[in-house]
């Protein structure tokens, strides 16, 4: 008579996930290493086209913030967009934010338009927009000017 040896451990019916975890960790490392390399700028030339102004609500106050080429700011608060008048000015971002924040507190539903000089530093304009958002600005728009004469082929693919 044959006697079968007794097994201490019976067959397991569960899946071994350790190899899947190893593969997942390797993929995670690959994505973490390659993701910063994928974020690169692309040089583009924006088309010059004539755009129509968006309609605004008449009862809303309009705050026009202008960024000069030297990086300083000035603004005007009124019932219409006024780029000629200068109600107040600031040189530093923190000073501009504090002053504009008090204007926004008085006129909570004010529409803010940012207008930047063509030679103004793009980073300075973006920093101003970020400070406006931190100061409580919800409605923000950008002011552009229509080109005087369109270059041949501009606006066409």
DSSP file (Angstrom, degrees, kcal/mol; ACC not computed):
  #  RESIDUE AA STRUCTURE BP1 BP2  ACC     N-H-->O    O-->H-N    N-H-->O    O-->H-N    TCO  KAPPA ALPHA  PHI   PSI    X-CA   Y-CA   Z-CA
    1    1 A X              0   0    0      0, 0.0     2,-0.4     0, 0.0     0, 0.0   0.000 360.0 360.0 360.0 131.4    0.0    0.0    0.0
    2    2 A X        -     0   0    0      2,-0.0     2,-0.6     0, 0.0     0, 0.0  -0.702 360.0-155.0 -90.4 136.6    1.3    3.4   -1.0
    3    3 A X        -     0   0    0     -2,-0.4     2,-0.3     3,-0.0     3,-0.0  -0.944  12.0-138.3-112.8 125.7    1.1    6.2    1.4
    4    4 A X        -     0   0    0     -2,-0.6     2,-0.2     1,-0.1    -2,-0.0  -0.618  24.2-115.1 -81.4 138.1    1.0    9.7   -0.1
    5    5 A X        -     0   0    0     -2,-0.3     2,-0.3     1,-0.1    -1,-0.1  -0.495  32.2-117.1 -71.1 141.1    3.1   12.3    1.7
    6    6 A X        -     0   0    0     -2,-0.2     2,-0.4     1,-0.0    -1,-0.1  -0.606  22.5-133.4 -81.6 136.2    1.0   15.0    3.3
    7    7 A X        -     0   0    0     -2,-0.3     3,-0.1     1,-0.1    -1,-0.0  -0.686   4.2-153.3 -88.5 139.7    1.6   18.5    2.1
    8    8 A X  S    S+     0   0    0     -2,-0.4     2,-0.5     1,-0.2    -1,-0.1   0.853  85.2  41.0 -78.0 -34.3    2.0   21.2    4.6
    9    9 A X  S    S-     0   0    0     -3,-0.1    -1,-0.2     3,-0.0     3,-0.1  -0.950  77.5-145.7-118.9 132.5    0.7   23.9    2.2
   10   10 A X        -     0   0    0     -2,-0.5     2,-0.1     1,-0.2    -2,-0.0  -0.325  43.4 -70.2 -84.5 173.6   -2.3   23.4   -0.1
   11   11 A X        -     0   0    0     -2,-0.1     2,-0.4     1,-0.1    -1,-0.2  -0.387  50.4-129.0 -65.5 141.4   -2.5   25.0   -3.6
   12   12 A X        -     0   0    0      1,-0.1    -1,-0.1    -3,-0.1    -3,-0.0  -0.754  15.8-166.0 -95.1 138.8   -3.1   28.7   -3.5
   13   13 A X        +     0   0    0     -2,-0.4     2,-0.3     2,-0.1    -1,-0.1   0.122  57.1  99.5-108.2  19.0   -5.9   30.2   -5.5
   14   14 A X  S    S-     0   0    0      1,-0.0     2,-0.3     0, 0.0    -2,-0.1  -0.767  74.1-111.1-109.4 156.8   -4.8   33.8   -5.4
   15   15 A X        -     0   0    0     -2,-0.3     2,-0.7     1,-0.1    -2,-0.1  -0.596  22.8-125.3 -86.7 140.8   -2.9   35.8   -8.0
   16   16 A X        +     0   0    0     -2,-0.3     4,-0.2     1,-0.1     3,-0.2  -0.775  30.4 176.2 -85.5 113.2    0.7   36.9   -7.4
   17   17 A X     >  +     0   0    0     -2,-0.7     4,-2.1     1,-0.2     5,-0.2   0.432  53.3  96.2 -99.9  -1.0    0.7   40.7   -8.0
   18   18 A X  H  > S+     0   0    0      1,-0.2     4,-2.2     2,-0.2     5,-0.2   0.908  83.9  50.4 -59.3 -44.4    4.4   41.4   -7.1
   19   19 A X  H  > S+     0   0    0      1,-0.2     4,-2.2    -3,-0.2    -1,-0.2   0.880 109.9  51.8 -62.7 -34.0    5.5   41.3  -10.8
   20   20 A X  H  > S+     0   0    0     -4,-0.2     4,-2.4     2,-0.2    -1,-0.2   0.886 108.6  50.4 -67.7 -37.9    2.7   43.8  -11.7
   21   21 A X  H  X S+     0   0    0     -4,-2.1     4,-2.4     2,-0.2    -2,-0.2   0.897 109.5  51.6 -66.4 -39.6    3.8   46.2   -8.9
   22   22 A X  H  X S+     0   0    0     -4,-2.2     4,-2.1     2,-0.2    -2,-0.2   0.926 111.0  46.9 -61.8 -44.9    7.4   46.0  -10.2
   23   23 A X  H  X S+     0   0    0     -4,-2.2     4,-2.4     1,-0.2    -2,-0.2   0.908 111.4  52.0 -63.4 -41.9    6.3   46.8  -13.7
   24   24 A X  H  X S+     0   0    0     -4,-2.4     4,-2.4     1,-0.2    -2,-0.2   0.907 109.7  48.8 -62.5 -42.6    4.2   49.7  -12.4
   25   25 A X  H  X S+     0   0    0     -4,-2.4     4,-2.2     2,-0.2    -1,-0.2   0.882 110.4  50.8 -66.6 -37.9    7.1   51.2  -10.4
   26   26 A X  H  X S+     0   0    0     -4,-2.1     4,-2.3     2,-0.2    -2,-0.2   0.928 111.9  47.5 -64.1 -44.3    9.4   51.0  -13.4
   27   27 A X  H  X S+     0   0    0     -4,-2.4     4,-2.7     2,-0.2     5,-0.2   0.890 109.7  53.8 -63.0 -39.2    6.8   52.8  -15.6
   28   28 A X  H  X S+     0   0    0     -4,-2.4     4,-2.4     2,-0.2    -1,-0.2   0.921 109.5  47.3 -61.3 -44.5    6.3   55.4  -12.9
   29   29 A X  H  X S+     0   0    0     -4,-2.2     4,-2.0     2,-0.2    -1,-0.2   0.910 111.4  51.5 -63.8 -41.8   10.0   56.1  -12.8
   30   30 A X  H  X S+     0   0    0     -4,-2.3     4,-2.4     1,-0.2    -2,-0.2   0.930 112.5  45.3 -61.5 -45.4   10.2   56.3  -16.6
   31   31 A X  H  X S+     0   0    0     -4,-2.7     4,-2.3     1,-0.2    -1,-0.2   0.878 111.4  52.9 -67.1 -37.1    7.3   58.8  -16.7
   32   32 A X  H  X S+     0   0    0     -4,-2.4     4,-0.6    -5,-0.2    -1,-0.2   0.855 113.8  43.3 -66.9 -33.0    8.8   60.9  -13.9
   33   33 A X  H  < S+     0   0    0     -4,-2.0     4,-0.4    -5,-0.2    -2,-0.2   0.885 120.1  39.7 -78.5 -39.7   12.1   61.1  -15.7
   34   34 A X  H  X S+     0   0    0     -4,-2.4     4,-1.0    -5,-0.2     3,-0.5   0.753  98.4  75.0 -85.0 -23.9   10.6   61.8  -19.2
   35   35 A X  H >X S+     0   0    0     -4,-2.3     3,-0.9     1,-0.2     4,-0.7   0.910  95.0  49.3 -59.9 -45.7    7.8   64.2  -18.3
   36   36 A X  H 3< S+     0   0    0     -4,-0.6     3,-0.5     1,-0.2    -1,-0.2   0.817 107.7  56.8 -64.1 -25.4   10.0   67.2  -17.6
   37   37 A X  H 34 S+     0   0    0     -3,-0.5    -1,-0.2    -4,-0.4    -2,-0.2   0.753 100.6  58.1 -74.0 -22.7   11.7   66.7  -20.9
   38   38 A X  H << S+     0   0    0     -4,-1.0     2,-1.2    -3,-0.9    -1,-0.2   0.693  83.5  88.3 -81.1 -18.9    8.4   66.9  -22.8
   39   39 A X     <  +     0   0    0     -4,-0.7     2,-0.3    -3,-0.5    -1,-0.1  -0.683  58.6 141.0 -86.1  97.4    7.6   70.4  -21.5
   40   40 A X        -     0   0    0     -2,-1.2     2,-0.2     0, 0.0    -3,-0.0  -0.956  49.9-110.7-135.4 153.0    9.2   72.6  -24.1
   41   41 A X        -     0   0    0     -2,-0.3     2,-0.5     1,-0.0    -2,-0.0  -0.502  22.4-148.4 -82.4 154.0    8.2   75.8  -25.7
   42   42 A X        -     0   0    0     -2,-0.2     2,-0.4     2,-0.0    -1,-0.0  -0.989  18.1-124.3-123.2 128.7    7.3   76.1  -29.4
   43   43 A X        +     0   0    0     -2,-0.5     2,-0.3     2,-0.0    -2,-0.0  -0.589  39.4 172.4 -73.2 124.5    8.0   79.2  -31.4
   44   44 A X        -     0   0    0     -2,-0.4     2,-0.6     2,-0.0    -2,-0.0  -0.937  30.6-140.1-130.6 155.3    4.8   80.5  -33.0
   45   45 A X        -     0   0    0     -2,-0.3     2,-0.2     0, 0.0    -2,-0.0  -0.959  25.1-139.6-115.6 112.3    3.9   83.6  -34.9
   46   46 A X        -     0   0    0     -2,-0.6     2,-0.1     1,-0.1    -2,-0.0  -0.468  19.9-117.2 -73.7 139.3    0.5   84.8  -33.9
   47   47 A X        -     0   0    0     -2,-0.2     2,-0.7   107,-0.1    -1,-0.1  -0.437  18.5-128.7 -73.9 149.5   -1.7   86.0  -36.7
   48   48 A X        +     0   0    0     -2,-0.1     2,-0.3   103,-0.1    -1,-0.1  -0.888  42.1 159.0 -99.9 113.6   -2.8   89.6  -36.7
   49   49 A X        -     0   0    0     -2,-0.7     2,-0.5   101,-0.0    98,-0.2  -0.942  44.7-108.2-132.8 154.4   -6.6   89.8  -37.2
   50   50 A X        -     0   0    0     -2,-0.3     2,-0.4    96,-0.1    96,-0.1  -0.720  38.8-170.8 -82.6 127.5   -9.2   92.4  -36.5
   51   51 A X        -     0   0    0     -2,-0.5     2,-0.3    93,-0.0    95,-0.1  -0.918  18.6-124.5-120.5 146.5  -11.4   91.3  -33.5
   52   52 A X        -     0   0    0     -2,-0.4     2,-0.1     1,-0.1     0, 0.0  -0.626  31.8-104.5 -89.8 149.7  -14.5   92.9  -32.3
   53   53 A X        -     0   0    0     -2,-0.3     2,-0.2     1,-0.1    -1,-0.1  -0.387  33.8-114.8 -71.1 146.5  -14.9   94.1  -28.7
   54   54 A X        -     0   0    0     -2,-0.1     2,-0.1     1,-0.1    -1,-0.1  -0.574  34.5-106.4 -78.4 144.1  -17.0   92.1  -26.3
   55   55 A X        -     0   0    0     -2,-0.2     2,-0.3     1,-0.0    -1,-0.1  -0.444  36.8-156.0 -70.4 145.0  -20.2   93.7  -25.0
   56   56 A X        -     0   0    0     -2,-0.1     2,-0.4    -3,-0.0    -1,-0.0  -0.840  23.1-102.6-119.3 158.5  -20.0   94.9  -21.4
   57   57 A X    >   -     0   0    0     -2,-0.3     3,-0.9     1,-0.1     0, 0.0  -0.653  26.9-141.1 -79.3 134.0  -22.7   95.5  -18.8
   58   58 A X  T 3  S+     0   0    0     -2,-0.4    -1,-0.1     1,-0.2    -2,-0.0   0.807  95.8  54.5 -69.4 -31.5  -23.4   99.2  -18.5
   59   59 A X  T 3  S+     0   0    0      2,-0.1     2,-0.3    -3,-0.0    -1,-0.2   0.586  89.1  96.0 -81.8  -7.8  -23.9   99.2  -14.7
   60   60 A X  S <  S-     0   0    0     -3,-0.9     2,-0.2    19,-0.1    50,-0.1  -0.599  76.3-123.3 -83.8 140.5  -20.6   97.5  -14.0
   61   61 A X        -     0   0    0     -2,-0.3    50,-2.6    16,-0.0     2,-0.5  -0.597  23.4-143.1 -78.3 144.6  -17.5   99.6  -13.1
   62   62 A X  E     -Ab  78 111A   0     16,-3.6    16,-2.4    -2,-0.2     2,-0.6  -0.948  10.0-163.6-114.9 125.2  -14.5   99.0  -15.4
   63   63 A X  E     -Ab  77 112A   0     48,-2.9    50,-3.1    -2,-0.5     2,-0.7  -0.941   6.0-161.8-108.0 119.2  -11.0   99.0  -14.0
   64   64 A X  E     -Ab  76 113A   0     12,-2.8    12,-1.4    -2,-0.6     2,-0.5  -0.897   5.2-168.3-105.8 111.3   -8.3   99.5  -16.7
   65   65 A X  E     -Ab  75 114A   0     48,-3.2    50,-3.2    -2,-0.7     2,-0.4  -0.877   5.4-163.5-100.7 125.0   -4.9   98.4  -15.5
   66   66 A X  E     -Ab  74 115A   0      8,-3.5     8,-1.8    -2,-0.5     2,-0.6  -0.902   8.9-153.7-111.9 137.1   -2.0   99.3  -17.8
   67   67 A X  E     -Ab  73 116A   0     48,-2.6    50,-2.7    -2,-0.4     6,-0.2  -0.944  18.4-146.7-108.4 118.2    1.5   97.8  -17.7
   68   68 A X    >   -     0   0    0      4,-2.9     3,-1.5    -2,-0.6     6,-0.0  -0.292  26.8-105.9 -79.6 168.1    4.2  100.2  -19.0
   69   69 A X  T 3  S+     0   0    0      1,-0.3    52,-0.3    51,-0.2    -1,-0.1   0.810 120.8  56.6 -63.5 -30.2    7.3   99.1  -20.9
   70   70 A X  T 3  S-     0   0    0     50,-0.1    -1,-0.3     2,-0.1     3,-0.1   0.481 121.9-105.8 -82.0  -0.7    9.4   99.9  -17.8
   71   71 A X  S <  S+     0   0    0     -3,-1.5    -2,-0.1     1,-0.3     2,-0.1   0.397  78.7 127.3  95.6  -2.9    7.3   97.5  -15.7
   72   72 A X        -     0   0    0     -5,-0.1    -4,-2.9     1,-0.0     2,-0.3  -0.399  47.7-135.9 -84.2 167.3    5.3  100.0  -13.7
   73   73 A X  E     +AC  67  90A   0     17,-3.2    17,-2.3    -6,-0.2     2,-0.3  -0.885  21.6 174.8-124.2 150.4    1.5  100.1  -13.5
   74   74 A X  E     -AC  66  89A   0     -8,-1.8    -8,-3.5    -2,-0.3     2,-0.3  -0.973  11.0-174.7-147.0 156.6   -1.2  102.7  -13.7
   75   75 A X  E     -AC  65  88A   0     13,-2.2    12,-2.2    -2,-0.3    13,-1.5  -0.951  15.2-154.7-149.2 165.0   -5.0  102.3  -13.6
   76   76 A X  E     -A   64   0A   0    -12,-1.4   -12,-2.8    -2,-0.3     2,-0.5  -0.995   8.6-153.3-143.6 137.8   -8.3  104.1  -14.0
   77   77 A X  E     +A   63   0A   0     -2,-0.3     2,-0.3   -14,-0.2   -14,-0.2  -0.956  39.7 118.2-113.8 128.3  -11.7  103.1  -12.6
   78   78 A X  E    S-A   62   0A   0    -16,-2.4   -16,-3.6    -2,-0.5    -2,-0.0  -0.922  73.6 -82.8-166.1-170.7  -14.8  104.4  -14.4
   79   79 A X  S    S+     0   0    0     -2,-0.3     2,-0.3   -18,-0.2   -19,-0.1   0.550 110.2  31.1 -88.9  -8.3  -17.9  103.5  -16.3
   80   80 A X  S    S-     0   0    0    -18,-0.2     2,-0.4   -16,-0.0   -16,-0.1  -0.955  99.2 -84.0-142.9 162.9  -16.0  103.0  -19.6
   81   81 A X        +     0   0    0     -2,-0.3     2,-0.5   -18,-0.1    -4,-0.1  -0.539  47.6 179.2 -71.2 122.4  -12.6  101.9  -20.6
   82   82 A X        +     0   0    0     -2,-0.4   -18,-0.1    -6,-0.2    -6,-0.0  -0.950  16.7 170.9-130.2 110.7  -10.3  104.9  -20.4
   83   83 A X  S    S+     0   0    0     -2,-0.5    -1,-0.1     1,-0.1    -2,-0.0   0.497  75.9  60.1 -97.5  -4.2   -6.7  104.4  -21.4
   84   84 A X  S    S+     0   0    0      2,-0.0    -1,-0.1    -8,-0.0     2,-0.1   0.845  90.4  74.5 -90.0 -38.2   -5.7  108.1  -21.3
   85   85 A X        -     0   0    0      1,-0.0     2,-0.4    -9,-0.0    -3,-0.1  -0.393  63.6-154.6 -77.9 153.8   -6.6  108.9  -17.7
   86   86 A X        +     0   0    0      1,-0.1   -10,-0.2    -2,-0.1     3,-0.1  -0.913  18.0 171.2-131.8 105.3   -4.4  107.9  -14.8
   87   87 A X  S    S-     0   0    0    -12,-2.2     2,-0.3    -2,-0.4   -11,-0.2   0.887  71.1 -15.2 -80.0 -41.3   -6.2  107.6  -11.4
   88   88 A X  E     -C   75   0A   0    -13,-1.5   -13,-2.2     2,-0.0     2,-0.3  -0.958  62.5-155.9-155.5 166.6   -3.3  105.9   -9.5
   89   89 A X  E     -C   74   0A   0     -2,-0.3     2,-0.3   -15,-0.2   -15,-0.2  -0.953   5.1-171.1-147.0 165.3    0.0  104.2  -10.2
   90   90 A X  E     -C   73   0A   0    -17,-2.3   -17,-3.2    -2,-0.3     3,-0.1  -0.984  17.3-160.7-154.6 154.7    2.4  101.8   -8.6
   91   91 A X  S    S+     0   0    0     -2,-0.3     2,-0.2   -19,-0.2    -1,-0.1   0.755  77.8  58.2-105.1 -39.2    5.9  100.5   -9.3
   92   92 A X  S  > S-     0   0    0      1,-0.1     4,-2.2   -19,-0.1     5,-0.2  -0.647  78.3-128.5 -96.8 151.4    5.9   97.3   -7.3
   93   93 A X  H  > S+     0   0    0     -2,-0.2     4,-2.8     1,-0.2     5,-0.2   0.904 108.8  51.9 -61.3 -44.2    3.5   94.3   -7.7
   94   94 A X  H  > S+     0   0    0      1,-0.2     4,-2.3     2,-0.2    -1,-0.2   0.889 110.2  48.7 -63.6 -39.5    2.6   94.3   -3.9
   95   95 A X  H  > S+     0   0    0      2,-0.2     4,-2.2     1,-0.2    -1,-0.2   0.921 112.6  48.3 -65.8 -43.8    1.8   98.0   -3.9
   96   96 A X  H  X S+     0   0    0     -4,-2.2     4,-2.8     1,-0.2     5,-0.3   0.922 111.4  50.5 -61.6 -44.7   -0.4   97.6   -7.1
   97   97 A X  H  X S+     0   0    0     -4,-2.8     4,-2.7     1,-0.2    -2,-0.2   0.919 110.1  49.5 -61.0 -44.7   -2.2   94.6   -5.6
   98   98 A X  H  X S+     0   0    0     -4,-2.3     4,-1.5     2,-0.2    -1,-0.2   0.917 115.0  43.2 -62.4 -44.1   -2.9   96.4   -2.3
   99   99 A X  H  X S+     0   0    0     -4,-2.2     4,-1.5     2,-0.2    -2,-0.2   0.920 117.7  44.1 -70.0 -43.3   -4.3   99.5   -4.1
  100  100 A X  H  X S+     0   0    0     -4,-2.8     4,-2.6     1,-0.2     5,-0.2   0.864 108.8  59.1 -69.9 -34.4   -6.4   97.5   -6.6
  101  101 A X  H  X S+     0   0    0     -4,-2.7     4,-2.0    -5,-0.3    -1,-0.2   0.886 105.0  49.8 -60.9 -39.0   -7.6   95.1   -3.9
  102  102 A X  H  X S+     0   0    0     -4,-1.5     4,-1.6     2,-0.2    -1,-0.2   0.876 110.7  49.8 -68.2 -35.7   -9.1   98.1   -2.1
  103  103 A X  H  X S+     0   0    0     -4,-1.5     4,-2.3     2,-0.2    -2,-0.2   0.906 111.4  48.6 -66.2 -40.7  -10.8   99.3   -5.3
  104  104 A X  H  < S+     0   0    0     -4,-2.6     6,-0.2     1,-0.2    -2,-0.2   0.858 107.2  56.3 -67.7 -34.7  -12.2   95.8   -5.9
  105  105 A X  H  < S+     0   0    0     -4,-2.0     3,-0.4    -5,-0.2    -1,-0.2   0.888 111.0  44.0 -63.8 -38.0  -13.4   95.6   -2.3
  106  106 A X  H  < S+     0   0    0     -4,-1.6     2,-0.6     1,-0.3    -2,-0.2   0.904 126.1  31.8 -71.1 -41.8  -15.4   98.8   -2.9
  107  107 A X  S >< S+     0   0    0     -4,-2.3     3,-1.8     1,-0.1    -1,-0.3  -0.746  73.9 177.9-118.6  80.1  -16.8   97.7   -6.3
  108  108 A X  T 3  S+     0   0    0     -2,-0.6    -1,-0.1    -3,-0.4    -2,-0.1   0.755  78.2  47.5 -58.7 -31.1  -17.0   93.9   -5.9
  109  109 A X  T 3  S+     0   0    0     29,-0.1    -1,-0.3    28,-0.1     2,-0.1   0.098  81.3 141.7-100.8  24.5  -18.5   93.3   -9.4
  110  110 A X    <   -     0   0    0     -3,-1.8     2,-0.5    -6,-0.2    29,-0.5  -0.391  48.8-133.4 -68.4 140.0  -15.9   95.4  -11.2
  111  111 A X  E     -b   62   0A   0    -50,-2.6   -48,-2.9    -2,-0.1     2,-0.5  -0.826  21.0-151.7 -91.6 129.0  -14.7   94.2  -14.6
  112  112 A X  E     -bd  63 140A   0     27,-2.5    29,-2.2    -2,-0.5     2,-0.4  -0.887  10.2-168.9-108.5 131.6  -10.9   94.4  -14.8
  113  113 A X  E     -bd  64 141A   0    -50,-3.1   -48,-3.2    -2,-0.5     2,-0.5  -0.969   9.6-150.4-117.5 134.1   -9.1   94.9  -18.2
  114  114 A X  E     -bd  65 142A   0     27,-2.8    29,-2.7    -2,-0.4     2,-0.4  -0.894  13.3-176.5-106.0 130.8   -5.3   94.6  -18.5
  115  115 A X  E     -b   66   0A   0    -50,-3.2   -48,-2.6    -2,-0.5     2,-0.4  -0.994   6.6-169.5-128.3 124.0   -3.6   96.6  -21.1
  116  116 A X  E     -b   67   0A   0     27,-0.5   -48,-0.2    -2,-0.4   -47,-0.1  -0.910  25.9-112.3-120.8 143.4    0.2   96.1  -21.7
  117  117 A X    >   -     0   0    0    -50,-2.7     3,-1.7    -2,-0.4   -49,-0.0  -0.379  31.3-119.1 -63.5 147.3    2.7   98.1  -23.7
  118  118 A X  T 3  S+     0   0    0      1,-0.3    -1,-0.1    -2,-0.1   -50,-0.0   0.828 115.7  47.5 -60.3 -32.1    4.1   96.1  -26.6
  119  119 A X  T 3  S+     0   0    0      2,-0.1    -1,-0.3     3,-0.0     2,-0.1   0.410  86.9 118.5 -90.8   2.4    7.6   96.3  -25.1
  120  120 A X  S <  S-     0   0    0     -3,-1.7     2,-0.2   -53,-0.2   -51,-0.2  -0.403  77.5 -99.6 -70.4 146.4    6.5   95.3  -21.6
  121  121 A X     >  -     0   0    0    -52,-0.3     4,-1.7     1,-0.1     3,-0.4  -0.479  23.8-141.1 -67.7 128.6    8.0   92.1  -20.2
  122  122 A X  H  > S+     0   0    0      1,-0.2     4,-2.4    -2,-0.2     5,-0.2   0.873 102.2  55.3 -59.9 -39.1    5.5   89.2  -20.7
  123  123 A X  H  > S+     0   0    0      1,-0.2     4,-2.3     2,-0.2    -1,-0.2   0.863 105.4  52.5 -62.7 -36.0    6.5   87.8  -17.2
  124  124 A X  H  > S+     0   0    0     -3,-0.4     4,-2.0     2,-0.2    -1,-0.2   0.888 109.6  49.0 -67.4 -39.1    5.6   91.2  -15.6
  125  125 A X  H  X S+     0   0    0     -4,-1.7     4,-2.2     2,-0.2    -2,-0.2   0.924 112.5  47.1 -66.3 -44.5    2.2   91.1  -17.3
  126  126 A X  H  X S+     0   0    0     -4,-2.4     4,-2.4     1,-0.2    -2,-0.2   0.893 110.9  52.2 -64.9 -39.4    1.5   87.5  -16.1
  127  127 A X  H  X S+     0   0    0     -4,-2.3     4,-2.3     1,-0.2    -1,-0.2   0.885 108.6  51.4 -63.3 -38.3    2.7   88.4  -12.6
  128  128 A X  H  X S+     0   0    0     -4,-2.0     4,-2.2     2,-0.2    -2,-0.2   0.908 109.6  49.4 -64.7 -41.8    0.3   91.3  -12.6
  129  129 A X  H  X S+     0   0    0     -4,-2.2     4,-2.1     2,-0.2    -2,-0.2   0.904 111.0  50.2 -63.7 -40.8   -2.6   89.1  -13.6
  130  130 A X  H  X S+     0   0    0     -4,-2.4     4,-2.2     1,-0.2    -2,-0.2   0.906 110.4  49.4 -64.0 -41.4   -1.7   86.6  -10.9
  131  131 A X  H  X S+     0   0    0     -4,-2.3     4,-1.6     1,-0.2    -1,-0.2   0.878 108.9  53.2 -65.8 -36.7   -1.6   89.4   -8.3
  132  132 A X  H  <>S+     0   0    0     -4,-2.2     5,-2.4     2,-0.2    -1,-0.2   0.912 109.2  48.7 -63.5 -41.5   -5.0   90.6   -9.5
  133  133 A X  H ><5S+     0   0    0     -4,-2.1     3,-1.3     1,-0.2    -2,-0.2   0.898 110.6  50.2 -65.6 -39.5   -6.4   87.1   -9.0
  134  134 A X  H 3<5S+     0   0    0     -4,-2.2    -1,-0.2     1,-0.3    -2,-0.2   0.807 106.0  58.6 -65.7 -28.1   -4.9   86.9   -5.5
  135  135 A X  T 3<5S-     0   0    0     -4,-1.6    -1,-0.3    -5,-0.2    -2,-0.2   0.425 129.1 -93.9 -82.3   1.3   -6.5   90.3   -4.8
  136  136 A X  T < 5 +     0   0    0     -3,-1.3     2,-0.4     1,-0.3    -3,-0.2   0.535  69.9 153.3 103.1   7.3  -10.0   89.0   -5.5
  137  137 A X      < +     0   0    0     -5,-2.4    -1,-0.3     1,-0.2     3,-0.1  -0.574   8.9 167.2 -73.7 126.6  -10.4   89.9   -9.2
  138  138 A X        +     0   0    0     -2,-0.4     2,-0.7   -28,-0.3    -1,-0.2   0.782  63.0  56.1-105.7 -42.7  -12.9   87.4  -10.8
  139  139 A X        +     0   0    0    -29,-0.5   -27,-2.5     2,-0.0     2,-0.4  -0.845  69.0 165.3 -99.6 112.3  -13.7   89.1  -14.1
  140  140 A X  E     +d  112   0A   0     -2,-0.7     2,-0.3   -29,-0.2   -27,-0.2  -0.983   8.3 171.9-132.8 137.6  -10.5   89.8  -16.1
  141  141 A X  E     -d  113   0A   0    -29,-2.2   -27,-2.8    -2,-0.4     2,-0.4  -0.920  25.6-125.8-137.6 164.6  -10.0   90.7  -19.8
  142  142 A X  E     -d  114   0A   0     -2,-0.3     2,-0.5   -29,-0.2   -27,-0.2  -0.920  17.1-142.8-114.3 139.9   -7.2   91.7  -22.0
  143  143 A X        +     0   0    0    -29,-2.7   -27,-0.5    -2,-0.4     2,-0.3  -0.875  24.0 172.5-103.1 130.2   -7.2   94.9  -24.2
  144  144 A X        -     0   0    0     -2,-0.5     2,-0.4   -29,-0.1   -29,-0.0  -0.847  25.9-126.1-126.3 166.7   -5.5   94.8  -27.6
  145  145 A X        -     0   0    0     -2,-0.3     2,-0.2   -95,-0.0     3,-0.1  -0.908  27.1-111.5-114.1 144.6   -5.4   97.2  -30.4
  146  146 A X        -     0   0    0     -2,-0.4   -96,-0.1     1,-0.1     2,-0.1  -0.478  41.8-103.3 -70.2 141.3   -6.4   96.5  -34.0
  147  147 A X        -     0   0    0    -98,-0.2     3,-0.2    -2,-0.2    -1,-0.1  -0.391  20.7-136.9 -65.6 143.6   -3.5   96.5  -36.4
  148  148 A X  S    S+     0   0    0      1,-0.3     2,-0.4    -3,-0.1    -1,-0.1   0.965  89.1   5.2 -65.3 -53.1   -3.3   99.6  -38.6
  149  149 A X  S    S-     0   0    0     -3,-0.0     2,-0.3     0, 0.0    -1,-0.3  -1.000  79.6-128.8-133.8 133.3   -2.5   97.7  -41.7
  150  150 A X        -     0   0    0     -2,-0.4     3,-0.1    -3,-0.2     2,-0.1  -0.630  26.7-119.1 -82.4 136.1   -2.5   93.9  -42.0
  151  151 A X    >   -     0   0    0     -2,-0.3     3,-2.2     1,-0.1     2,-0.1  -0.390  42.3 -87.5 -68.6 149.1    0.7   92.4  -43.5
  152  152 A X  T 3  S+     0   0    0      1,-0.3    -1,-0.1    -2,-0.1     3,-0.1  -0.390 115.9  13.6 -60.5 129.8    0.1   90.4  -46.7
  153  153 A X  T >  S+     0   0    0      1,-0.3     3,-1.4    -2,-0.1    -1,-0.3   0.387  90.6 142.1  86.8  -3.9   -0.7   86.8  -45.8
  154  154 A X  T <   +     0   0    0     -3,-2.2    -1,-0.3     1,-0.2     3,-0.1  -0.497  68.3  20.2 -72.9 138.5   -1.4   87.6  -42.1
  155  155 A X  T 3  S+     0   0    0      1,-0.3     2,-0.4    -2,-0.2    -1,-0.2   0.404 102.7 105.7  86.3  -3.2   -4.3   85.7  -40.7
  156  156 A X    <         0   0    0     -3,-1.4    -1,-0.3     1,-0.1     0, 0.0  -0.870 360.0 360.0-109.2 144.5   -4.1   83.0  -43.4
  157  157 A X              0   0    0     -2,-0.4    -1,-0.1    -3,-0.1    -3,-0.1   0.519 360.0 360.0 -67.7 360.0   -2.7   79.5  -42.8
